[in-house]
């Protein structure tokens, strides 16, 4: 399959281990002036510091950080870097749920259309963050949204814009990916979601 560039755009993967199972989030950021190894190193280190300070306090204590990996999306052979400070640091919340139990956070652009919205599946949900069997506590959602908003501020201070990357339109692959800036975060409801790929074998 032909490579599809996303100019001036990188993918950032905060990585985790939960019960020995690798998990990660996939975040995408755009930098108008382009990027190089120096700028993605700074970005990776900043996101990893945020994972330890803001994200892990909302994550169950059976999940540990496994670093933050960044790769450029502009060319088929591009720069990459992994931030390792804080690897092994565990989440702070007790009563872990299974890895696949999660909450989907919507990434909103303020525009309509499937290409103008994205999702992030939270890592390391705890039973203490549920209100009943399959409903998320509003407080947890609020705390997670606050953490994501804090990360948005952090990356913007480094010259990056959090974006939703669209690779297809009307079922056809674009020649070049299209970015739409993220302007807010939220949820469609408070029901738990599932990520089957995070289940233990």
Secondary structure by P-SEA (a helix, b strand, c coil): ccccccccbbbbbbbbbcccbbbbbbbbbbbcccccaaaaaaaaaaaaaaaaccccccccccccccbbbbbbccccccccccccccccccccccccccccbbbbbbbccccccccccbbbbbccccccccccccbbbaaaaaaaaaaaaaaaaaaaaacccbbbbbcccccccccbbbbbbbccccccccbbbbccccccc
